[in-house]
Amino acid sequence: MSNENGNWCLIESDPGVFTELIHNMGVRDVQVEELYSLDSDTLRSMEPVFGLIFLFKWQGAALQSGAKQNAGQVVDNNDVFFAQQIIQNACATQAILSILLNRESEIELGETLTNFRSFASDLPPDMRGLALTNCDQIREVHNSFVRPESFLTDPDEPKRPAGEDDDLYHFISYVPVNGRLYELDGLRRGPVDHGKSADWLERVGEVIQQRMGEYKEGEIRFNLMAVIGDRRKKLTEQISGVDRDISVLMAELEKLRLEDSKDLGDVESRIAGLNSERAELEHLVDLENGKFARYQFDNALRKLNFIPFVYQLARAMAEKGVLEPAVDKAKEKARNQPRRQQRPAM
C-alpha cells in the first residue's frame, strides 16, 4: 500500500465484511444487510434501522457538487457528528462510523468508538477526519480485510493515478438526527440536510432514487446496505414474549381443567398457534446463525493468499500433461454459463 493512501486498504462492499468490521471495533448487537428495495415497508420490516450506506460510481467533483444534490443543502450542525474524508480508501469505514457515531444513544459502541467520539466531538470536521485517519485501533480493524496481493510489487514504485477511464466508487451514508434526514459524505465540507421528516425511511428512498436518476439510463452499478439491529437479538426477545404468553395460557388451561370447563378447546388451539409461531421464530434464528457462520467462513477466505497454492497446482498439472485439457474444459464451461454481474467494490 502506498503512503499517499495513509496505509488504509481497499475493502469489499459486502454485508458480511461490514458486519464483522463493526463487531471487531467492539460494537454489539448490530449487523449490516444488503438491500434490494427502497420500499419503506421493506425497511420497516428490518427495524431498528440505524442508517443506510450507499455505494455509487464517482462522477467527478464537478458533477458531484452540482446544483441538484437531491435538493439538500450543506449545513453546519454540531448535533451531527460529521468527519471529512482526509485520505483515499477510508470511505467505507467512514460511512459506517457516520451512522454508528450518530446513533450512539441506541447502540452499544464499545470502548474504541466511545473514546474516539468523546475525543473528536469538539473538533471541526477536517480535524475529526484527521483524528480518524490516525486512530490506530480503527485503522487496524479496517486493514484486517486487506486483500492478498496476487503478485509482489516494489513498494517504492509510484502507483499510476486513477484516470478518467477508471471506475471509481464512493461510499456515503444516510442517517436521521433529531427528526431530520442527513446525507454524510466525507468528501463534502459538511452534512447535507434533506429536511425534516416524520418518517425518514420513507424520505430516504425518495432521496436515493433521485440520486440514482442523475446517472445515465441503464446505469446499475449501485449498492445499498442497511445498518440494523442484530436480528437474532430481536427474534430471541420475540421468542421470550411467546414463551410468556404460553405460560399464561398453560396456567389458564390447568384452571379450566380443574373446573371441567368446556372452553378447553379454544385455549388449546391458542397454545398450538403460539407453539407454531415459536417454531417459526426458532427457524429464523437458525437461519441468522447460519448466515453469520457463512460470513465468518467467507471473511476467513478473503484474508488468505491462494496464489502460491494455485501456482504449485498448475505446475504439477502441467508436469502431468493435464493442465491444457483442464483449461480448455473450463473455457468451454464458462462460454456455456450466463454472465454474472459482480458487486461493485471500493
C-alpha positions in Angstrom: 0.0 0.0 0.0 1.3 3.4 -0.8 1.9 6.2 1.7 -0.4 8.5 -0.2 -3.4 6.4 1.0 -2.3 6.7 4.6 -2.0 2.9 4.8 -5.7 2.3 4.5 -6.6 -0.6 2.2 -9.5 -1.0 -0.2 -12.2 -3.3 1.2 -15.1 -5.1 -0.5 -18.6 -3.8 -0.4 -20.2 -6.8 1.3 -22.6 -7.1 4.3 -20.5 -9.9 5.8 -17.4 -7.8 5.7 -19.1 -4.7 7.1 -20.8 -6.7 9.9 -17.5 -8.3 11.0 -15.7 -4.9 10.8 -18.3 -3.4 13.1 -18.1 -6.2 15.6 -14.3 -6.1 15.6 -14.5 -2.4 16.6 -16.3 -3.5 19.7 -19.9 -2.7 18.7 -22.5 -5.1 19.8 -26.0 -6.2 18.5 -25.6 -4.5 15.1 -25.4 -6.1 11.7 -25.4 -5.0 8.0 -27.9 -6.2 5.4 -27.9 -5.7 1.7 -31.0 -4.0 0.3 -32.7 -4.8 -3.0 -35.7 -2.5 -2.5 -36.1 1.1 -1.2 -39.7 0.4 -0.3 -40.4 1.9 3.2 -42.3 -1.3 4.2 -39.3 -3.4 3.4 -37.1 -1.1 5.6 -39.6 -1.0 8.4 -39.6 -4.8 8.5 -35.9 -4.6 9.4 -36.3 -2.2 12.2 -34.4 -0.9 14.1 -32.7 0.6 11.1 -29.9 3.0 12.2 -28.9 4.2 8.8 -28.2 3.3 5.1 -24.9 3.0 3.3 -24.9 3.9 -0.4 -22.2 3.0 -2.9 -22.2 4.6 -6.3 -19.9 5.4 -9.2 -18.0 8.6 -8.7 -18.7 11.1 -11.5 -16.1 13.7 -10.7 -16.0 16.6 -8.3 -17.7 19.0 -10.7 -20.7 16.7 -11.1 -20.9 15.6 -7.5 -21.2 19.2 -6.3 -23.7 20.2 -8.9 -26.8 22.3 -8.3 -29.1 19.4 -7.7 -27.7 17.4 -4.9 -31.1 16.0 -4.3 -32.5 19.3 -3.1 -30.3 19.0 0.1 -28.1 21.8 1.5 -24.7 21.6 3.1 -25.1 22.8 6.7 -23.0 23.4 9.8 -24.8 21.4 12.5 -23.0 20.5 15.7 -25.7 18.0 16.5 -24.5 15.9 13.6 -21.2 14.0 14.1 -19.5 14.6 10.7 -15.9 14.0 9.7 -14.3 15.0 6.4 -12.5 12.3 4.5 -8.8 13.1 4.5 -7.4 10.2 2.6 -8.4 7.7 0.0 -9.7 4.2 0.7 -11.2 5.0 4.1 -14.7 6.0 2.9 -16.3 2.6 3.6 -15.3 2.6 7.3 -16.1 6.3 7.4 -19.6 5.7 6.1 -20.2 3.0 8.7 -18.9 5.3 11.5 -21.1 8.2 10.3 -24.1 6.0 11.2 -22.8 4.4 14.4 -21.5 7.7 15.9 -24.8 9.5 15.2 -26.9 6.8 16.8 -24.8 6.3 19.9 -27.8 6.6 22.3 -29.3 3.5 20.7 -26.1 1.5 20.0 -23.5 -0.1 22.4 -20.5 1.4 20.7 -17.8 -0.2 22.8 -14.6 1.3 24.3 -12.8 2.2 21.0 -15.6 4.1 19.4 -16.9 5.7 22.6 -13.4 7.0 23.3 -13.0 8.3 19.7 -16.3 10.1 19.8 -15.6 11.7 23.1 -12.2 12.9 21.8 -13.4 14.1 18.4 -16.8 15.6 19.3 -15.4 19.2 19.9 -13.2 19.1 16.8 -14.1 20.7 13.4 -14.9 18.2 10.6 -11.5 18.3 9.0 -9.7 17.6 12.3 -12.2 14.8 13.0 -11.2 13.3 9.7 -7.5 13.6 10.6 -8.2 12.1 14.0 -10.0 9.1 12.4 -7.1 8.7 9.9 -4.7 8.4 12.8 -6.7 6.2 15.1 -4.6 3.0 15.2 -7.4 0.8 16.5 -9.9 1.7 13.8 -7.3 1.6 11.0 -6.1 -1.9 12.1 -9.6 -3.3 12.1 -10.2 -1.7 8.6 -6.9 -3.1 7.3 -7.6 -6.6 8.6 -9.7 -7.0 5.4 -6.9 -6.2 3.1 -6.9 -8.5 0.0 -3.7 -10.5 -0.5 -1.6 -9.2 -3.4 -1.6 -11.6 -6.4 1.9 -10.5 -7.3 4.8 -8.9 -5.5 5.3 -5.3 -6.3 8.0 -2.8 -5.5 6.7 -0.7 -2.5 8.9 2.3 -3.7 7.4 2.3 -7.2 4.8 5.0 -7.5 1.3 3.8 -8.4 -0.5 5.0 -11.5 -3.0 7.7 -10.5 -6.6 7.0 -11.5 -7.6 8.3 -14.9 -10.9 9.4 -16.5 -11.4 5.8 -17.8 -11.1 4.2 -14.4 -14.2 3.3 -12.5 -14.1 4.9 -9.0 -16.7 4.2 -6.4 -17.6 6.1 -3.2 -19.5 5.3 0.0 -21.8 7.7 1.7 -24.4 7.3 4.4 -27.9 8.5 5.3 -28.9 8.8 8.9 -31.7 10.6 10.9 -30.7 13.1 13.5 -33.2 14.9 15.7 -36.0 14.3 13.2 -34.1 15.4 10.1 -32.5 13.3 7.4 -28.8 13.9 6.7 -26.5 12.7 3.9 -23.0 12.3 5.2 -20.4 12.4 2.5 -16.8 12.8 3.8 -15.8 14.5 0.5 -18.1 17.4 1.2 -17.4 20.2 3.8 -20.4 19.3 5.9 -23.5 17.2 6.2 -26.2 17.6 3.6 -29.6 18.3 5.2 -32.5 16.7 3.4 -35.1 18.3 5.6 -37.4 17.4 8.4 -39.2 14.1 8.0 -41.7 12.3 10.3 -40.8 9.1 8.5 -37.2 9.1 7.5 -37.5 5.6 6.0 -40.0 7.0 3.5 -37.9 10.1 2.7 -34.6 8.3 2.3 -36.0 6.2 -0.5 -37.0 9.3 -2.4 -33.6 10.9 -2.0 -31.7 7.9 -3.1 -34.0 7.3 -6.1 -33.4 10.9 -7.2 -29.7 10.4 -6.7 -29.7 7.4 -9.0 -31.8 9.2 -11.5 -29.0 11.7 -12.2 -27.0 8.9 -13.9 -27.3 7.8 -17.5 -30.2 5.5 -18.3 -29.2 1.9 -17.8 -26.6 2.6 -15.0 -27.0 -0.2 -12.4 -23.7 -0.1 -10.6 -25.1 0.9 -7.2 -25.0 -0.9 -3.9 -27.2 -0.2 -0.9 -26.9 -1.6 2.6 -28.7 -1.1 5.9 -27.1 -0.9 9.3 -29.7 -2.5 11.6 -30.1 -4.2 15.0 -29.0 -7.8 15.4 -31.9 -9.8 14.1 -31.0 -12.7 16.4 -31.5 -10.5 19.5 -34.8 -9.2 18.2 -36.0 -12.8 17.4 -34.9 -14.1 20.8 -36.8 -11.3 22.5 -39.9 -12.3 20.5 -39.4 -16.0 21.5 -39.3 -14.9 25.1 -42.6 -13.0 24.7 -44.2 -16.0 23.1 -43.0 -18.2 26.0 -44.6 -15.8 28.5 -47.9 -16.0 26.6 -47.7 -19.8 26.5 -47.1 -19.9 30.3 -50.1 -17.7 30.9 -52.3 -19.9 28.7 -51.0 -23.1 30.3 -52.0 -21.8 33.7 -55.4 -20.9 32.4 -55.7 -24.3 30.8 -54.9 -26.1 34.0 -57.5 -24.0 35.8 -60.2 -24.8 33.2 -59.4 -28.5 33.6 -59.9 -28.3 37.3 -63.2 -26.6 36.7 -64.1 -29.1 34.0 -64.8 -26.2 31.6 -65.9 -26.6 28.0 -63.6 -23.8 26.9 -60.5 -26.1 26.9 -60.5 -26.4 23.1 -60.2 -22.7 22.5 -57.2 -22.3 24.9 -55.5 -25.4 23.5 -55.9 -24.0 20.0 -54.3 -20.7 21.0 -51.4 -22.6 22.7 -50.9 -24.6 19.5 -50.8 -21.4 17.5 -48.2 -19.9 19.8 -46.1 -23.1 19.6 -46.2 -22.9 15.8 -45.1 -19.2 16.0 -42.3 -20.1 18.3 -41.1 -22.9 16.0 -41.0 -20.4 13.1 -39.1 -17.8 15.2 -36.5 -20.5 16.1 -36.2 -21.4 12.4 -35.4 -17.7 11.7 -32.8 -17.7 14.4 -31.2 -20.8 12.9 -31.1 -19.0 9.5 -29.4 -16.0 11.0 -26.8 -18.1 12.8 -26.1 -19.9 9.6 -25.7 -16.6 7.8 -23.2 -15.4 10.4 -21.3 -18.7 10.1 -21.0 -18.1 6.4 -19.9 -14.6 6.9 -17.1 -15.8 9.2 -16.0 -18.5 6.8 -16.1 -16.2 3.7 -14.1 -13.5 5.6 -11.5 -16.0 6.6 -11.1 -17.0 2.9 -10.8 -13.3 1.9 -7.7 -13.0 4.1 -5.9 -16.0 2.7 -3.5 -15.8 -0.2 -4.2 -18.7 -2.6 -1.6 -17.7 -5.2 1.2 -20.0 -4.0 -1.2 -22.9 -3.9 -2.6 -22.2 -7.4 0.9 -21.8 -8.8 2.1 -25.2 -7.4 -1.1 -26.9 -8.5 -0.8 -25.5 -12.1 2.8 -26.5 -12.2 2.1 -30.1 -11.1 -0.8 -30.4 -13.6 1.5 -29.1 -16.4 4.1 -31.7 -15.5 1.5 -34.4 -15.7 0.1 -33.1 -19.0 -3.4 -32.4 -17.7 -3.3 -28.6 -17.4 -4.1 -27.7 -21.0 -7.1 -30.0 -21.3 -8.4 -28.7 -17.9 -8.1 -25.1 -19.2 -9.9 -25.9 -22.4 -12.7 -27.6 -20.5 -13.0 -24.6 -18.1 -13.2 -22.2 -21.1 -16.0 -24.3 -22.7 -17.9 -24.4 -19.4 -17.5 -20.6 -19.0 -18.9 -20.0 -22.5 -22.0 -22.0 -21.8 -22.8 -20.2 -18.5 -24.8 -16.9 -18.3 -22.6 -13.9 -17.3 -22.9 -12.8 -13.7 -22.5 -9.3 -12.6 -20.1 -8.5 -9.8 -20.9 -6.4 -6.9 -19.1 -3.1 -7.1 -16.2 -2.8 -4.6 -14.3 0.1 -3.1 
